[in-house]
Amino acid sequence: MLTRPGVNVLRVAECNLSPFGMEVIMKHARLSRTSAPRVFAAVAALALLTAIAGCTMVGDSLNGVRLKADGPTSCVKDCNDFYKGEYDQEQKLHDANVEACQVLEQPDKGTCLEAESARHGAAMEALGEAKVECQNDCHRQGSGMAG
């Protein structure tokens, strides 16, 4: 067998006959000492390339879906913001209705103000309950209750 550094050498094993009477020749390949570091370097380079390519920074909404869930904190803030606007609209409506009641003569004025006060109280209570339900829904998101 000839061996030279840096050269792959094939060896031919003895010829054997198979059970079917055919000649079988086996060849063994041997890695030289210089090819092992090249293989290791290629594998290391491939691993490094995969690691770098796998860590690409993207925005939270690359495809319209948030990559990380902010959890209930963001959802509760959204509820608070939405219902603050609803409370403000109800307060403006209440103020306008009170002004409309003020131009009426007594006893209609008193009846109008009482009715508006009751309407406003019921509306504010309903908004408060809806806000609490919205916040509670934030804590139930992702609880595994689907289908």
C-alpha positions in Angstrom: 0.0 0.0 0.0 1.4 3.4 -1.0 1.0 6.2 1.5 1.9 9.8 0.9 0.9 12.8 3.1 -2.2 14.6 1.8 -3.2 11.9 -0.7 -6.2 9.6 -0.2 -5.2 6.1 -0.9 -7.7 3.3 -1.8 -6.9 -0.2 -0.7 -8.3 -3.3 -2.3 -9.2 -6.1 0.1 -8.8 -9.7 -0.8 -11.2 -11.1 -3.3 -13.9 -13.2 -1.7 -16.6 -15.3 -3.2 -20.1 -14.6 -2.1 -22.5 -17.5 -1.3 -23.8 -17.1 -4.8 -20.4 -17.7 -6.4 -19.8 -14.1 -7.4 -16.5 -12.3 -6.7 -16.8 -9.5 -4.1 -14.2 -6.7 -4.1 -14.2 -4.3 -1.1 -12.5 -0.9 -1.3 -11.7 1.1 1.8 -11.2 4.8 1.6 -9.0 6.5 4.2 -9.0 10.1 5.1 -5.6 11.7 5.0 -4.4 13.7 8.0 -4.7 17.0 6.1 -8.4 16.6 5.1 -9.7 16.3 8.7 -9.0 19.9 9.6 -10.6 21.1 6.3 -13.8 19.1 7.1 -13.8 20.5 10.7 -13.3 24.1 9.4 -16.1 23.6 6.8 -18.5 22.3 9.5 -17.6 25.2 11.9 -18.1 27.8 9.1 -21.5 26.3 8.3 -22.5 26.4 12.0 -21.4 30.0 12.3 -23.2 31.0 9.2 -26.4 29.3 10.4 -26.1 31.0 13.8 -25.7 34.4 12.2 -28.4 34.0 9.6 -30.8 32.6 12.3 -30.6 35.8 14.5 -32.0 38.4 12.1 -33.6 41.3 13.9 -37.1 42.1 12.6 -39.9 44.4 13.8 -42.7 43.1 16.1 -45.2 43.1 13.3 -43.4 41.7 10.3 -46.5 39.8 9.1 -49.2 41.5 11.1 -48.8 39.2 14.1 -46.9 40.3 17.1 -43.8 38.2 17.7 -43.9 38.6 21.5 -47.1 38.9 23.4 -47.1 41.8 25.8 -49.6 39.9 27.9 -52.4 41.4 29.9 -50.6 44.7 30.6 -50.9 46.0 27.1 -54.5 44.7 26.8 -55.5 46.4 30.0 -54.0 49.7 28.8 -56.0 49.3 25.6 -59.2 48.8 27.6 -58.4 51.8 29.8 -57.7 54.0 26.8 -60.9 52.9 25.0 -63.2 53.4 27.9 -61.7 56.8 28.8 -62.9 58.0 25.4 -66.3 56.4 26.1 -66.5 58.1 29.5 -65.6 61.4 28.0 -68.3 61.1 25.3 -70.9 60.2 27.9 -69.9 63.2 30.1 -70.2 65.5 27.1 -73.7 64.1 26.3 -74.7 64.5 29.9 -73.5 68.1 30.0 -75.5 68.8 26.8 -78.6 67.2 28.2 -78.4 69.1 31.4 -78.1 72.4 29.5 -81.2 71.4 27.5 -83.0 70.7 30.7 -82.0 74.1 32.2 -84.0 76.0 29.6 -87.3 74.2 30.6 -89.8 75.7 33.0 -90.5 74.2 36.4 -91.7 71.4 37.0 -90.5 70.0 33.7 -87.0 71.2 34.4 -86.8 69.2 37.7 -88.2 66.1 36.0 -85.8 66.4 33.1 -82.8 66.8 35.4 -83.8 63.8 37.5 -84.3 61.7 34.4 -81.0 62.8 32.9 -79.2 62.1 36.2 -80.7 58.6 36.2 -79.8 58.0 32.6 -76.3 59.3 33.1 -75.8 57.2 36.2 -77.0 54.0 34.4 -74.7 54.8 31.4 -71.7 55.4 33.6 -72.4 52.1 35.5 -72.7 50.2 32.3 -69.5 51.6 31.0 -67.7 50.7 34.3 -69.0 47.1 34.0 -68.0 46.9 30.4 -64.5 48.2 31.2 -64.0 45.6 34.0 -65.2 42.8 31.7 -62.7 44.0 29.0 -59.9 44.0 31.6 -61.0 40.5 32.8 -60.9 39.3 29.2 -57.3 40.4 29.0 -56.4 37.9 31.7 -58.3 35.1 30.0 -56.5 35.5 26.7 -54.6 32.4 25.6 -56.0 30.2 28.4 -56.6 27.3 26.0 -60.4 27.5 25.9 -60.6 27.2 22.1 -62.6 24.5 20.3 
